[in-house]
Amino acid sequence: MSRMFQLLGAGILALAVAHSVTGTLEKYDASANSIVVKTAKGDETLSLGSATSIRMGATRMTPADLNGHTGQRVKVRYSEDNGKQVAQTVQFEGGGAKTARAETPAKTPAAKK
């Protein structure tokens, strides 16, 4: 037990504290591997790591898929690493993607004779 306190005191053992931000996905920057989320407090830039999970409902997505979803609401859980916000999960709000349904005309009741 005292060894753990020594490690904490030496700064060797750090506990990751998870944070979250909710807003609108403004931009995905492939070259920087980061996203910009517009919140009520302003824009937040978060890095995407190799272990970042991106989902829309139960559907897994890749970072390349993000460009097609700018303007949608997201919740991002992230940790801070040396002052850098690194996303752990990016979850699009509202569940799965909307799919187009064919409109079927409403049936009209038969005229009475």
N, C-alpha and C positions, 0 to 999 in steps of 0.2 A: 504494500500500500504506500509506504513512504517513497518507493522508487517512482511510482506514478506522479506523486507531488514533485519530485525532483525533475522529472521530465516536463511537467507542466511549467514549473518555474524556469526551466532552461529554454522554454519555448519550442521544444522538440515535438511535443505532442499537442496538436491543435484540434479543437473540436469544431467541426463544420456547423455553422448555424445557417439554417435554411430561411430564406426570405421569399417573398412573392410580390409580383407586380401584375396588375390587371389593366388592360387598355386595348388600343387598336394597333394591329401590326402595320407599321408605316413602311418598313423597308427591310429587305434581306440583302446584305452585302456579301457576295460569294467570296470576293478576294480577301476580306477581313474575317470571314466566317462569323458574322455577327448579325443581329437584328436590332431594329429600332422600334420600341413600343411607345406610342403616344399615350400618356396618362393625364389625369387631371392636374398633376403637379409638373408636367412637362415631359420631354422626351427622355427615355431611358435606353441606353445602348448596352446590349448584353452579348457576350461571346457565346458561341455554340461550341461545346466540346465534343470529343469523339463518343462520349457516353450520353449525350443529350438525347432524351426521348421526345419525339414530336408526334402528337396525336390529334386526330379529329374524331371524337367518339372512340370507337374501338379500332379505327383505322390508323395504322402506323404510316408516318410520312417521312420523307427525307428532306434535308435542308433545301435541295433544289426545288421541292414542291412549294416552298414558302412564297416564291414570287407570284404564284397564281392566287394567293390568299391575302394580299395586302388589303387593308381596309376592314378586315374582320377582327372581331374581339378575341383576345387571347388572355390566358393566365399563365404566367411564367414563374416557375419556382427556380430560385438560383442561390448560389453560395458565393461568397466573396473570397477571392484568392489573390493575395498581394494587391488589394485595392481594385481588382478587376472582377466584374460581375459575370459569373459563368453559369449559364442556364443548365439546370438539371432536367427540367421538363418544360415543354411548351404545349399547352392544351388549348385547342380552339374551343370557344364556348358555343353552346347550342348543339352539341352532339355531332352526328355524322353529317356528311355533305348532303346538300339538298339535291334531289334528283328530279328531273323533269318528268312529269306524268302526263300521259295522253289524256286529254279532256274527252269524256264520254258525254254525249248529249243526254239530258234528262229525259226520261220517258214521260210522255204525256198520257194522261188517262184516256181510255177509249170513249168516244162520244156515245151517249145513251141514245137508243133508238126508240 
